[in-house]
Amino acid sequence: MARMRLSVASAAAVMMIIATPIMARAQETSSSVYMLDRAASMVSFTLYGSAIFKIKKDGYFRDFSGLVSYNPERPDDTRVDLTVRAASIDTQNSTHDELLKSDEFFDVEHYPTIHFTSESTNVQPDGTLSMTGDMTIHGITKRLTIPVTMRRTTGTGTPSGAAFASTFQIDRTDFGLNGTAREYGFRVSISKKVQIHIEIATRPDTQASH
């Protein structure tokens, strides 16, 4: 019986250790934890390039998940943790998709996820948020500060949540995305700057609240 009590205590200790930091911060600040509602959310990007003409290419990541810790009375306590499956990239062109998945760009075999986790949030005079955190792409982590807008959401017959949106630029070469591409037989010069668009709709995480 003593051995059983010890095993239960050990299991509880392990669970406490592996609990995610965002959950701990939510408890410390009395914030609510929201799960990302993927059906109502979007993670996309815009690439620009040139060959003998200018090229603009939009793409999406279809598989992603995350948690948001948010207290409407203390928006500067907002925290976001977002994970994107790199292999879910979709540019509506299978050839382009395979190139972007290859080791010339995301190398999804060795680096299957893209991850952003925020560390701090500042409320701006216009009510928007300035969120600082770590972005990891292709195994390389960089500290970024991104603009975020938010609003409360409600739906008929569903719990209220919050929606967050951000558009910002990254330099793809900072993350080792140094490949080249061809379009219509011509070598394409891809801009270093890539525009990222994130729209996150959330719903309360009922499991986290217990």
ZIKA-V483491 format. One record per residue. N is the residue number from 1. PHI is phi in degrees with one decimal (NA if undefined). OMEGA is omega in radians with two decimals (999 if undefined). Layout:
# ZIKA-V483491
N,PHI,OMEGA  N,PHI,OMEGA
This chain:
# ZIKA-V483491
1,NA,3.11  2,-63.6,3.13  3,-66.0,3.12  4,-66.5,3.12  5,-62.2,3.12  6,-64.9,3.14  7,-65.2,3.11  8,-63.5,3.13  9,-63.8,3.14  10,-65.6,3.12  11,-61.9,3.13  12,-63.0,3.13  13,-63.6,3.13  14,-62.5,3.14  15,-61.3,3.11  16,-64.6,-3.09  17,-69.3,-3.05  18,-88.3,3.10  19,-58.5,-3.06  20,-70.0,3.14  21,-58.1,-3.11  22,-64.6,3.10  23,-69.3,3.12  24,-63.8,-3.14  25,-65.3,3.13  26,-63.2,3.13  27,-69.5,-3.12  28,-65.2,-3.04  29,-105.4,-3.11  30,59.1,3.10  31,-82.8,3.04  32,-88.5,3.10  33,-100.6,-3.11  34,-117.1,3.02  35,-88.6,3.09  36,-70.8,3.07  37,-93.4,-2.97  38,-63.5,-3.11  39,-63.4,-3.12  40,-107.8,-3.09  41,-117.8,-3.10  42,-152.5,2.96  43,-127.2,-3.07  44,-140.9,-3.12  45,-151.4,3.07  46,-129.1,3.08  47,-106.2,3.05  48,-123.3,3.13  49,-157.5,3.11  50,-152.8,3.00  51,-127.4,2.95  52,-94.9,3.09  53,-151.0,-3.13  54,-75.9,-3.12  55,-128.4,3.01  56,-127.3,-3.09  57,-129.5,3.06  58,-100.1,3.11  59,-146.7,-3.10  60,-134.8,2.90  61,-110.4,-3.01  62,-89.1,-3.06  63,-122.8,3.13  64,-157.1,-3.14  65,-152.1,3.12  66,175.8,3.08  67,-130.4,3.07  68,-129.6,3.02  69,-103.9,-2.99  70,-147.7,3.04  71,-126.6,-3.09  72,-60.1,3.12  73,-84.3,3.14  74,-138.7,-3.07  75,-62.3,3.12  76,-73.4,3.02  77,-92.1,-3.10  78,-60.7,3.08  79,-132.5,-3.13  80,-129.3,3.03  81,-133.1,-3.02  82,-125.5,3.09  83,-122.4,-3.10  84,-119.0,3.05  85,-83.2,-3.04  86,-61.3,-3.10  87,-70.4,-3.14  88,-87.3,-3.12  89,-61.0,-3.08  90,-144.7,3.09  91,-108.8,-3.06  92,66.1,3.11  93,-147.3,-3.03  94,-62.1,3.12  95,-65.7,3.10  96,-64.5,3.14  97,-60.2,-3.13  98,-64.4,3.10  99,-63.7,-3.11  100,-68.4,3.09  101,-78.0,-3.02  102,-72.1,-3.12  103,-70.7,3.04  104,-75.4,-3.13  105,-128.2,-3.01  106,-74.7,-3.12  107,49.2,-2.98  108,-64.2,3.13  109,-65.9,-3.12  110,-98.6,-3.11  111,-130.2,-2.97  112,-72.1,-3.07  113,-126.9,2.94  114,-112.4,-3.00  115,-136.5,3.00  116,-128.6,3.04  117,-132.3,-3.09  118,-83.4,3.11  119,-116.9,-3.13  120,-154.4,-3.14  121,-138.6,3.09  122,-120.4,3.10  123,-86.6,-3.13  124,-87.1,-3.12  125,-55.7,-3.13  126,-86.3,3.10  127,92.2,3.08  128,-77.1,-3.13  129,-110.0,2.98  130,-113.5,-2.98  131,-110.6,3.13  132,-110.3,3.13  133,-167.1,-3.08  134,-105.8,3.06  135,-107.0,3.11  136,-116.6,3.09  137,-134.5,3.08  138,57.3,3.11  139,77.2,-3.12  140,-111.8,-3.10  141,-109.2,3.10  142,-129.3,3.06  143,-84.0,-3.12  144,-126.2,2.95  145,-120.1,-3.04  146,-123.6,3.08  147,-82.6,-3.12  148,-135.5,2.98  149,-107.8,-3.12  150,-141.2,3.06  151,-154.1,3.06  152,-77.7,3.14  153,-125.9,3.05  154,-137.9,3.11  155,-142.3,-3.12  156,-62.2,3.11  157,76.5,3.14  158,-125.6,3.11  159,-65.3,3.10  160,-71.7,3.11  161,-141.4,3.11  162,-140.7,3.12  163,-121.9,-3.10  164,-129.4,-3.14  165,-138.9,3.12  166,-151.3,2.98  167,-129.0,-3.10  168,-154.6,-3.12  169,-112.2,2.95  170,-127.2,2.98  171,-94.9,-3.05  172,-60.5,-3.12  173,-71.4,3.05  174,-64.1,-3.11  175,-109.0,3.07  176,75.6,3.11  177,-91.5,-2.93  178,-111.8,-3.06  179,-71.1,3.08  180,-121.8,-3.11  181,-137.5,3.07  182,-130.0,3.14  183,-136.0,-3.13  184,55.9,3.09  185,84.9,-3.14  186,-106.5,3.06  187,-69.6,-3.10  188,-101.9,3.02  189,-90.0,-3.09  190,-89.8,3.11  191,-60.7,3.07  192,-65.5,-3.08  193,-83.0,3.10  194,-122.7,3.14  195,-92.5,-3.13  196,-108.0,3.11  197,-124.0,3.12  198,-128.4,3.02  199,-127.7,-3.07  200,-117.4,2.96  201,-101.7,-3.05  202,-128.1,2.99  203,-140.1,-3.11  204,-57.7,3.07  205,-89.4,-3.06  206,-64.2,3.12  207,-69.3,-3.10  208,-70.7,-3.07  209,-80.8,-3.14  210,-107.3,999
